[in-house]
Amino acid sequence: MPADQAEQLHTDAATKRPGGRTARTAKAVLDATIAELGDVGYAALRIESVAERAGVNRATIYRRWGDKPSLVAAAFTARQVETSPPTDTGDLLEDLLSFLREVRRGFDSPWIAALIRETGPGTADNAGLREALDKIWPARFRLSREIFVRAVERGDLPAHADPDELVEAAAGPLYFRRLMLGRPLTDDFLRRTAALVIAGARHAGDERS
């Protein structure tokens, strides 16, 4: 068997085998990426620093993830996989409040806060950050949209309700209040936001009927 094929088989086996070397290396790199984001933010993050923190050669990172946006997106997605599915209480308001509390907790996470700080009007001028965010936000909200999917299935929301738009409508006010106004995300604010989103979705359904 040629050496390159043997190496590929070894890599595949390590990736599939729980606790394999490749899996451990990947986890170390992604954990290091999260740590670096929390320490220095996206713009100042360097793959060389991630490699040093993870104890790997930087060529390993480039070979597997290609570039910084892809690496950051992969690290975020890996953390999302570890997140439990959204709460299913059978009550739309309570489920939505649980999601909004999760968003609020994100502001206290150093690495998420670092990304958020660099997100704004200047994002368009940073192609790398824009690319990373385009991969990150869908991953962040993919699970959360299930709250509204379930509500439609139960008949709590009209059939035409768009789960993706409702996730944005629910989370958007939190980002505006915290980032633009610098005001706290109180429990009362979360509850009023959730109630407003639900009422708006139902009212839109009434207008179409």
C-alpha positions in Angstrom: 0.0 0.0 0.0 1.4 3.5 -0.9 2.5 5.6 2.0 0.0 8.3 1.3 -2.9 5.8 1.4 -1.7 4.3 4.6 -1.5 7.7 6.2 -5.0 8.6 5.1 -6.4 5.3 6.5 -4.6 6.1 9.8 -6.1 9.6 9.8 -9.6 8.3 9.1 -9.4 5.7 11.8 -8.2 8.2 14.3 -11.0 10.6 13.4 -13.7 7.9 13.8 -12.3 6.2 16.9 -13.5 7.9 20.1 -10.6 9.5 21.8 -8.4 9.0 18.7 -5.4 11.2 18.2 -7.0 13.3 15.4 -10.1 13.9 17.5 -8.0 15.0 20.5 -6.0 17.3 18.3 -9.1 18.8 16.8 -10.6 19.4 20.3 -7.4 21.0 21.5 -7.3 23.4 18.5 -11.0 24.4 18.8 -10.7 24.9 22.5 -7.6 27.0 21.9 -9.5 29.0 19.4 -12.2 29.8 21.8 -9.7 30.8 24.5 -7.8 33.0 22.1 -11.0 34.7 21.0 -11.8 35.4 24.6 -8.4 36.9 25.2 -7.7 39.0 22.1 -10.9 39.0 20.0 -11.3 38.1 16.3 -9.1 40.8 14.6 -6.1 40.1 16.8 -6.4 36.3 16.7 -3.5 34.6 15.0 -3.4 31.0 13.9 0.2 30.8 15.1 -1.0 31.7 18.6 -3.8 29.1 18.5 -1.3 26.5 17.4 1.0 27.3 20.2 -1.8 27.2 22.8 -3.0 23.9 21.4 0.4 22.4 21.2 0.2 21.6 17.5 2.0 22.7 14.3 0.2 25.6 12.6 0.4 23.5 9.3 -2.0 21.1 11.0 -4.6 23.9 11.4 -4.2 25.3 7.9 -4.5 21.8 6.4 -7.7 21.0 8.3 -9.5 24.3 8.5 -7.9 26.4 5.8 -8.1 29.9 7.2 -9.1 31.9 10.3 -12.8 32.5 9.4 -13.3 28.7 8.9 -11.5 27.9 12.1 -13.5 30.3 14.2 -16.8 29.1 12.6 -15.8 25.5 13.3 -15.0 26.3 17.0 -18.3 28.0 17.4 -20.2 25.2 15.7 -18.5 22.7 17.9 -19.7 24.5 21.0 -23.2 24.7 19.6 -23.2 20.9 19.2 -22.6 20.7 22.9 -25.6 22.8 23.6 -28.8 21.0 24.7 -31.8 21.3 22.4 -34.1 24.2 23.2 -36.5 23.8 26.1 -39.8 22.1 25.2 -42.3 22.9 27.9 -45.3 22.9 25.5 -45.7 26.6 26.3 -44.4 29.0 23.6 -43.8 31.9 26.0 -41.7 29.8 28.4 -39.7 28.2 25.6 -39.0 31.6 24.1 -38.0 33.0 27.5 -35.5 30.1 27.9 -34.0 31.0 24.5 -33.7 34.7 25.4 -32.0 33.9 28.7 -29.5 31.8 26.7 -28.8 34.8 24.5 -28.3 36.9 27.6 -25.8 34.4 29.0 -23.9 34.7 25.8 -23.1 38.3 26.5 -21.2 37.1 29.6 -19.1 34.6 27.7 -15.7 36.2 26.9 -15.4 34.7 23.4 -18.9 35.5 22.3 -18.6 39.0 23.8 -15.4 39.5 21.8 -17.1 38.6 18.6 -20.1 40.8 19.3 -17.8 43.8 20.1 -16.3 43.6 16.7 -19.7 43.2 15.0 -21.2 46.4 13.6 -21.0 48.9 10.7 -17.3 48.1 10.3 -17.9 44.4 9.8 -18.5 44.9 6.1 -14.9 46.2 5.8 -13.5 43.0 7.4 -14.2 40.2 4.9 -12.8 37.6 7.3 -15.1 38.5 10.1 -18.0 38.8 7.8 -17.3 35.3 6.4 -17.0 33.8 9.9 -20.3 35.5 11.0 -22.1 34.2 7.9 -21.2 30.7 9.1 -21.8 31.3 12.8 -25.2 32.9 13.0 -27.0 30.1 11.1 -25.4 27.6 13.5 -26.4 29.7 16.5 -30.1 30.0 15.6 -30.6 26.6 13.9 -31.6 24.9 17.1 -33.5 27.9 18.4 -35.9 28.0 15.4 -37.3 24.7 16.6 -39.2 26.7 19.3 -41.3 28.3 16.6 -41.5 25.2 14.4 -43.1 23.3 17.4 -45.4 26.3 18.1 -46.7 26.1 14.5 -47.2 22.4 14.7 -49.2 22.8 17.9 -51.3 25.5 16.4 -50.0 28.2 18.8 -48.8 30.2 15.7 -50.2 30.6 12.2 -49.0 28.1 9.6 -47.2 30.8 7.6 -45.1 32.0 10.5 -41.4 32.1 9.6 -39.3 30.5 12.4 -36.1 32.2 11.2 -37.6 35.7 11.1 -39.1 35.1 14.5 -35.8 34.1 16.0 -34.3 37.4 14.6 -37.2 39.4 15.9 -36.8 37.9 19.4 -33.0 38.1 19.7 -32.6 41.5 17.9 -33.9 43.7 20.7 -31.4 42.1 23.1 -28.4 43.0 20.9 -29.7 46.5 20.4 -30.4 47.2 24.1 -27.1 45.8 25.3 -24.8 47.0 22.5 -26.3 50.3 21.4 -28.0 51.5 24.6 -25.7 49.8 27.1 -28.8 48.9 29.2 -29.3 45.7 31.3 -31.3 42.8 29.9 -33.6 42.3 32.9 -36.1 39.5 33.3 -38.9 42.0 32.8 -37.4 43.1 29.5 -37.0 39.5 28.3 -40.6 38.8 29.1 -42.0 41.9 27.4 -39.9 41.1 24.3 -41.1 37.5 24.2 -44.7 38.6 24.6 -44.4 41.2 21.9 -42.9 38.8 19.4 -45.6 36.2 20.0 -48.4 38.8 19.8 -47.0 40.2 16.6 -46.7 36.7 15.0 -50.3 35.9 15.9 -51.6 39.3 14.8 -50.0 38.9 11.4 -51.9 35.6 11.2 -55.1 37.3 12.0 -54.5 39.9 9.2 -54.1 37.2 6.6 -57.2 35.3 7.6 
